[in-house]
Amino acid sequence: MEQSAQQAQQLDHLSSTPAAGGSPFAAFGLPALGGPAPAAPPEPRPILELEGEAYEDELDALSDWVDDFLLPAYGTEVTTATPWCLQWQEHADVVAWLHALWLAYQQHKDPEAGPSGMLVWHRDFLTHTIAAIRSPGGPLSACMTSPDRPAHRILPGPPPSARAEKATEAGPESSASGGHEPAS
């Protein structure tokens, strides 16, 4: 008798009208029919596009990840073939590379990436990024090449193109008149 009563309660529950505003597809992350779509999470932005406090907050979080996870796990010995810089946060290109690596890490460690997500991160992102920033001719090549001799030096980048220099010399009125606008 007790079992019959439980089955009757389950049938009543299943046949009742769903609560207003509830979605029968909520368990799948889908909105109710005719209802508003859920708000999308904010899109990650490249760190070099951020400014002020947003940049500082993102750099702090990135530094924590680099210091607490990346370097202990993947920070090979510092040599002339694999330089490093204790002040890597001052190298804009290194910050950009490591931030992109961190964003890819977050994406690939997510369960939705599947069981091979981390392997893909290692193969497609980690190996290439580390090789690019720690190469003998890379952005840290003028910095520390021996743990016994810490060093930091930002190498100068290429100068502006000849076209940019001509526009600067001619003044703002000549660049605003005529000329070709870049396609968007």
N, C-alpha and C positions, 0 to 999 in steps of 0.2 A: 504494500500500500504506500509506503514511504517513497519508494522508487517511482511509482506512478505519479505521486504528487510532485516530485522534483521534475519529472518529464513534462507535466502539465505547466509548471512554472516556466520552464525553458521554452516551451511552445508559445506561451503567452508573451514572453519577452521577445522572441524572434518575430512574432507576428504583429507586435505593436509598432506604431508610427515612430520613426526615428526622431530624436530631439531636433528642434528647429535650429538651423545653422550648422548642424553636424554633417559631415561628409561621409558617405559610405566608403569613400576611398581614402579617408584620412590616414589610415595605416600605411598607405603607399605614398604619402606626401602630396596627394592630389587634392585640389579644391572641390567643394561641393558643386554639383551641377548648377550652372547659372550663378555661382557665387564668385567672389573676388579671388583672384589668384594670390597665392602666398607671396609675401615680399621676398624678392631675390636678395641673397646675401650680397654685400658690397663686393664689387670686382677688385681684385688686388691690383695695385698700381706699382709700376716700377719705382724703386726707392728714389731714383734721381729726379723723378717728377714731383716728389713731395717737398714741402718747404716747412721751415720753422719747427714748431712743436711736433707736427706729424712726422717730419723727417727724423727728428731726434728720438721720438718714441720708437719708430720702426728700426732705427739704427741700434738702439738699446736692446730691443728684442733680438735682432740679428746677431749682435755681439754676444748675447747670452747663448744663442744656439751654436755659434762658432766656437766659443770658449768651452761650453759644457758638453757639446756633442761632437761637432765636426773634428776639431783638433785632437781630442783624446782618441777618437776612433780612427781618423784618417790622416792625422798630421805627421807625416813621415819626418825623418831626421832632416834638419836644416843643413844644406850643403850648397856648394856653388851650383850644382845641378838642380837643386830644389830650394831656392831662397824663400825667406819668409820675412814679414815685417811685423813687429809688435805694435806698430801704429798703422795697421792696414786700413783702419777706418778713415785715414786721411788720403787714401788712394781711391779716387772716385770710381775708376774702372774696376778695381777689386771689389769695392762695395757693391757695384752693380752686378758683377758676376756672382758673388756670394749670395746676394739677395735673390737673384733668379734661381740659384741652386736651392736655397731654402724654400722658396715658393714651390718648386718642383718636388722637393722632399715632402712638404705638407700634402701635396696632391697625391703622391704615389704611396704614402703610408696609410692613406685613407682606405678603409675596408672596400669601398667601391672600386678601387684600383685592382682588386683581385689579388690572388696569392702571388702573382708575379710582379706586382707593383714596385716593390723595392728592388727587384732585380733590374727592372727597366730603369729605375732611377740611377742605380749604379752604372749600368751600361751606357745610358744615353746622356746622363747629366753629370754625375760625380767625376768620372774619369776625365772627361773632356774639360770640365771647369778647372779641376786641380792642375791638369797639364797646362792649361792656358795661363793661369795666374802664377804658377810656381816654376815656369820654364826658365832656363838660363837667360833668355832674352825677353822675358815677360815683364809685366809692370812692377814686379818686386825685385828685379835683377840688380838694382843699385842699393838694395837694402841688405838685411842680415843674411850672410852666407855662412856664418859660423856662430853657433850659440855663445861662444866666448867673446864675440865682437858684435854686440848689438848695433845696428845701423838703421837709419831711415833717411831716404832721399827720394823726393818726387822728381822723376825724370820729365823734362819738358816735352810737351806734345807737339804735333806739327802746327805750323803757323796757319792762319786763315787762308783760304784760297785766294788766288789773284783776283777773282771776280768780287769777293767780299771786300778786298782792299780797295779796288777801283770804286766800288759803291760808296765806301767810307770817304775816299778822297773827293769824290764828286759832290758829296753832300746829300742830304735827305731829299731835296727837291728833284734831283735828277733820277733818283731811284723810284720816286713816286710817279713820275711822268712817263708815259709810254711803257717801255719795257714789257717783258713777259711776266705774267703772274704764274707762280707754280701751280700745277694742277692739284686739286685736293682729292 
